Amino acid sequence: MSTAKIVYKGGLNNVATHLASGKSIETDAPVDNNGRGEAFSPTDLTATSLGACAMTVMSIAAEKAGHEFKGSEVSITKVMSADAPRRIVKVKVEFSLISEPVLSAEEKERYERVGRTCPVALSLHLDIEQEFIFNWQN
């Protein structure tokens, strides 16, 4: 079964629908590549997927251990190549993590390792630099 359906709406815009849930997201080409930048670009989604995946697998591991990261945030910075071919060269993933209960240094290190080895991180081309920064709030 297919995962998603994408409909091109014209004007460099797409609507992608997740078939299992029916939820949709829109994409637009970025301003620096002939678009209006009114929605995530496809490369924005790629970079954002890295942070979402890392947070998800860290949270799965946390739940199993009786920990919680609710309210934590992830900031994504995507860097595109300056020369041809146009591609992502770096994704910076910066976490502001709130944990309940307060974690030991060893527990924090374990969650950081889980995040750095999430499925998206392992799926991206090795030429894409992945920078992970973990800021623990407690």
N, C-alpha and C positions, 0 to 999 in steps of 0.2 A: 504494500500500500504506500502511496506517496505521502510525504511529510507535509508538503506545502504546495500551494498553487499561487502563481504570480501572474497578475494581469497588468499589462502595460497600458497606462491611461493617457499616454501622450505627454509632450512637454518634459520628457526625461523623468517621468514619475511612474512608479509601480505601486501596486497594492499587493502585498504578500499575505496570504491567509494560511494559518496553521490549521490543517484539515481536521485534526482530532478535536480541537477546541472551538474552531470557528473564529478565533481572534485574529485580527489583522493589524499590520503595520504598513506604513507608507514609506517609500524611499524617494529621494530626489537627488539628482546630480549636484555635487558641490559647486559653489560659486566659481571656484578656480578651475572648473572643468565643464563650463557651459551651462551649469544649472542655476537654480535660484537658491539652493541651500535651505529649503523650507522643511526638510525632514532629514532623517538619517540618510547618509549616502551608503551604498553597499559596503564601502571600506570602513565607514563608521560602525556599521553593524558587526563587521569582522572583529574590529578592535574591542567593541563593547562586549561581544560574546566572550572574549578572553576573561574580562573582569567578572561577568555574570557567572561563567562556568567555575572560576576559582572560588567565588563566594558560595556558590551552590555546593560544591564538593566539601568545602570547609564546614559548611553548615550541616551537611549530612553526617560528617564525622563528629561534629560537636553534639548533635542530637543523640547519637549512639553513646556518647560519653556523659550525657546529662548536662551538657553545656548549651548556651544560647548566645547567638550573635545579633539578636533583634535590635534594630536601630543603627546597625553598622552601615557605613557608606563606602563606595568604591568610586574613585575618580579615574577617568580614562583619558589619556593623551595619545593621540595617533599622530605619527610623523610620516609624511609621504616623501618619496624620493624627489630630489631636485632635478634629476636628469631622467631620460627615457631608459627603460620603460617605466611608466607611472605605476608605482606599487607602494605598499606599506613597507617602511624600513624599520620602524620601531613602534612598540606599544608600551607606554608607561602605565602601570596599574598601581594606584596608590589607595591603600585601605586606611580607613579610620574605624578601628574595631572596638566595639564595646562587648565585653564578655560578662556573662553571668553563669557561674560565680567568677571571681577574679582567678586568672590562670597562673600557673607556675611558668617559669622561663622554658622548661622542657615542653610543657603543653603548647605554649605559643609557638615554639620551634616546630613541633609536629604539625600544627595547623598550617603554618607557613609552607612547609614541605608539601603538604596535601594540595594547597592552592597553586603552587608553582608547577605541579605535575597533573593538573586537571586535563581532561580530554582535549579541550581546545588548545591548551598550551602544547600538548604533545602532537597536535595535528597541524599546527602552523609550520610553514617552511622555516628551516633552520637559519636562513638569511634574515629573518625578521627578529630583531633584538626585542627581547621581552624583559622589561625592568619592573620588578615587583618591589614595592615599598610598603611595609607593614607598620602602621602607627597604632599602638595599643593604647587605648584611653584609660585603662585601669590595670 
